[in-house]
Amino acid sequence: MSKYHHIKQIAYEANMQLPKLGLVLFTFGNVSTADRELGVFAIKPSGVPYKDLTPEKMVIVNFDGEVIEGTLRPSSDTLTHAVLYKHWEAINGIVHTHSTYATAWAQSQRDIPIFGTTHADHLTTDVPCAPPMSDELIEGNYEYQTGFQILNHFQENGLDYKEVEMILVGSHAPFTWGKTADKAVYNSAVLEAVAQMAYLTEQINPSAPRLKDALVNKHYQRKHGPDSYYGQ
Ligand SMILES: [Zn+2]
């Protein structure tokens, strides 16, 4: 058995969650999961329908984007995953989807405002939207540069990738991440729900107020404060 079997199995199971959660159509979307000791991640192969996926079909890639093991071509977004793993050492799972509502906000090139406590339970800032890629970056190594577009947006806006585990890439779609592949998938589903709620909120009341600071702070402290009581 391959010494990478454990991450292939995790990546397979996490990828299979995407259609179940209604986050992907056809072959859209991909999940990867890293093994930091081995210095590699397992990612979905490119263009294989979910029903035909198996753990063995997952492709093993290093953090420079080089294929280490596998016969199929890795997801076309592999270099974006590689860049994020290389620079953000605390993450072990990454998800990319074109889920409908999150993608609609990305195409609108807008941050998703923090309107309510559902959002605040997961992150206490707006969901950031990075600007669309410049022509120069698109014509260069596009997927590789998408990774840097994400890193740069976090750096320029003083965001912490451990606090904000999601981003919209303008004109494209969301990426989410987490300590595990499961957490990254969970974040993708949460992002889609929050994106839908924010869309409906603006439909019902175009001048709906953002969540007030007292509630933002309360939710932040619930998770992070000395008296945190969120979760087990
Ligand atoms: Zn995409």
Residues whose N, C-alpha, C, O or C-beta is under 5 A from the ligand:
A	BS01	ZN	A173
